[in-house]
Structures are given as C-alpha cells and as structure tokens.
Amino acid sequence: MIGWDLGGVHVKAALVRDGRVAAVVQAPCRLWRGLPALDETLAQLPDWARGTADHVVTMTGELTDCFAGRTDGVRQISAWATANLAGRVRIYGGRSGLLAPEAAAAHAADIASANWHATAALIGRHVADGLLVDIGSTTADLIPIATGAPVAAGYSDAERLETGELVYTGVVRSHLVALADHAPFRGRRTGLMAETFATAADIHRILGDLPEGADQQHSVDLKGKSIPESETRLARIIGRDRDEGSAAEWHALAAHFAERQLRLLHDAAALVLSRRPLPEDAPVVVCGAGRFLAERLAARLGRPALALTDLLAGHIAEDGADWASTCGPAVAVALLAADPS
C-alpha cells in the first residue's frame, strides 16, 4: 500500500507493508508549471514509489493556478495518478470515503484538499478527544476530534479559512509581510517593505528550529540557505543591509516574526476551541514540518502535546519518524486504506 499526498509544492509518499510504515519520502514539485512537474518529481522518487502497489491518493495540488479550477485540478490529478502509478489507484474523498479515479470529478468538493481529514480520521482511531495541529511548509490545520472522529465546522478550504481550522501560514514558504506590518528594531517601530524578500524558512533557520530537509524549494532570491544569507534576506524586510545589524539583532528580529506567527495560530486555536470545547486533558496531536511550532502552541493552550509519530509508534519505524510526521496525510491514507475497519 502506498499513500500519496500530491501538493502544489511537494509530493509525499508513504509505503505501508503489513500495517507498518516501511518508508516515507517527500520531494519538491513545481506543479504550478503544469502536470509535467509531477512526472519530473515521480522520476526522482525511490524505486518503491514507482513499483506496482495499491495506491491511495489525497491532494492539495488541485488549487494550483495551472488548473482552471478545483474540479479541473481534481480531475486532472486523478487522471495523472491512474496513468502513472502502477497498480490499483483510489482517491481519498474524505467524508465520501475511497473513490475510483473516474468518479473524482463528480466528488471534487469532497476530494479537494481533504488531506487534513485523513490525518484527523487516523488520529481518531487512537485518541477519543483532541486537537490536531498539523503545521506544514505553507499552511496549518487545526482540527478538533471528538469521540474518535473529526468534528471540523468547515470542510472546504474556504469554509475552514472562515472557521479558523485552516490558517495560511507555514514554517517555510510564508512571506513575512503576511505575519506583521511592522517590527521593532533598535527602539523604533519600523514599517516593513511589502516585498517577498524573506520567508518563514529564513526566520526559523536563524532561530535554529527549521528541521533539516524541510526547505526543499529555492530561496526567494535564488541564493543559498546559510544563516548569513537568511539574515541578508531578513534585513531587507526593514530596508537594511545585513552589515547594519549584529547577529543578535537579526536573531531578535526573527524571533519577533516567529512570535507573530504563533499568535496567529493561537488566535485560531482559541476560536476553534470556543466552538468545540474539549476535555481539559485532551491533547494537541502535533505533526508536520512545523511540529516544533505546534508544540509551542500546545504549551500556550495549557494542553499536553502528543506527537503523531508517538501515537503511531507501533506502526512506524523509529528511523523514519521525522519524515512520517512531515508527511502525515500520506501516512494516514495508506494506514486507513490498509485497515479500513
């Protein structure tokens, strides 16, 4: 069984044998350039990903602007999976279950960006009540789970943006001007340049929190990913060059943006939990490339943090736990399909 999460920026795959996650991989994919990007990414994946298997696909790539709309994206990605994945292919339809690829267009509203539902459904098999916080490179999902099932107030991206269950912020690709419109620097409240000079990857890299391998796309200035190069990009946000500040000052500025990002998530979590109160001891189940940030959110909420990979410890090899956390939805669809009970 191979679970797939086909996104507009990354492709993630998880191999499950005998109910256990045997391998997990993530690779960059520039799907905004068109479907051939999926071909290029597939060619770079390990041999097992291209082998004959029972494939289950979830996706977020349907919102990529190379498609006419979400229905068109769901249809084209499902057709691509059928044509390029060897063996049986099914599409994860969230509340509609597993679907044949030819039925995808008719169920596009249930398939589109339903990867969060898979992770929450899997968690519900292990935790009766909790809050899933999956923070990725681009977005964060905050999904309440009650009596062993997802109880999100929204389902589509649009609905979940309204309910606080989808926050468009992540630890790699988010632009800093989406986190704040000003920042403190040397005792002054400085406005920000509304340019894509730096991203969240830069601040979390400077702070030493960004997991190795999480930043797989090019930097915004097409230069390197060292701390000095990240400091250079960060300095431009406040109209300065790197040599106009010290390492300590750039670290403090990065910490300010990290705090603003955490506040966005805290506000969303407060909204979600005000709508769906959970028992006081219900954990925050954390996963994603931004798991470190989810753990801080759990502390803010006064709740225990439970790693998805710890929850599934009996199903995941220890040496693959980090990638299994980053690729939670791919792992989830594979495990759900392997044991549909």
GIDAZI-V319627 format. One record per backbone hydrogen bond with DSSP energy under -0.5 kcal/mol. CO is the residue of the C=O (numbers start at 1). NH is the residue of the N-H. Records with the same first field share a line. If there is no record, write none. Layout:
CO = NH + NH
//
This chain:
1 = 16
2 = 56
3 = 14
4 = 58
5 = 7 + 12
6 = 60 + 61
8 = 31 + 32
9 = 29
10 = 7
11 = 27
12 = 5
13 = 25
14 = 3 + 16
15 = 22 + 23
17 = 20
20 = 17 + 22
21 = 317
23 = 15
25 = 13
27 = 11
29 = 31
30 = 33
31 = 34
34 = 37
35 = 38 + 39
36 = 40
37 = 41
38 = 42
39 = 43
40 = 44
41 = 44 + 45
42 = 45
46 = 49 + 50
47 = 50 + 51
48 = 51
53 = 55 + 88
54 = 2
55 = 90
56 = 4
57 = 92
58 = 6
59 = 113
60 = 63
61 = 64
64 = 67
69 = 73
70 = 74
71 = 75
72 = 76
73 = 77
74 = 78
75 = 79
76 = 80
77 = 81
78 = 82
79 = 83
80 = 84
81 = 85
84 = 86
86 = 53
88 = 55
89 = 101
90 = 57
91 = 93 + 99
93 = 96
94 = 97
97 = 93
99 = 91
100 = 103
101 = 104
103 = 107
104 = 107
105 = 108
107 = 110 + 111
108 = 112
111 = 114
114 = 117 + 118
115 = 119
116 = 120
117 = 121
118 = 122
119 = 123
120 = 124
121 = 125
122 = 125
123 = 126 + 127
128 = 148
129 = 283
130 = 145
131 = 285
132 = 143
133 = 135 + 287
134 = 136 + 141
135 = 290
136 = 171
137 = 172 + 173 + 174
139 = 136
140 = 167
141 = 134 + 143
142 = 144
143 = 132
144 = 151
145 = 130
146 = 149
149 = 146
156 = 160
157 = 161
158 = 162
159 = 163
160 = 164 + 165 + 166
165 = 142
166 = 168
167 = 140 + 169
172 = 201
174 = 200
175 = 178
176 = 179 + 180
181 = 192
183 = 190
185 = 188
188 = 185 + 190
190 = 183
192 = 194
193 = 195
195 = 197
198 = 176
199 = 202 + 203
200 = 204
201 = 205
202 = 206
203 = 207
204 = 209 + 210
205 = 208
211 = 214
214 = 216
219 = 222
223 = 219
226 = 230
227 = 231
228 = 232
229 = 233
230 = 234
231 = 235
232 = 236
233 = 237
234 = 237 + 238
235 = 238 + 240
236 = 239
237 = 193
241 = 244
242 = 245
246 = 250
247 = 251
248 = 252
249 = 253
250 = 254
251 = 255
252 = 256
253 = 257
254 = 258
255 = 259
256 = 260
257 = 261
258 = 262
259 = 263
260 = 264
261 = 265
262 = 266
263 = 267
264 = 268
265 = 269
266 = 270
267 = 271
268 = 272
269 = 273
270 = 274
271 = 275
272 = 276
279 = 282
283 = 131 + 285
284 = 286 + 306
285 = 133
286 = 308
287 = 135
288 = 291
290 = 293 + 294
291 = 295
292 = 296
293 = 297
294 = 298
295 = 299
296 = 300
297 = 301
298 = 302 + 303
299 = 302
304 = 284 + 306
306 = 286
307 = 310 + 311
308 = 312
310 = 313
312 = 315 + 316
313 = 316
315 = 21
317 = 320
318 = 321
320 = 324
321 = 325
322 = 326
323 = 327
325 = 288 + 328
327 = 330 + 331
328 = 332
329 = 333
330 = 334
331 = 335
332 = 336
333 = 337
334 = 338
335 = 339
337 = 340
//
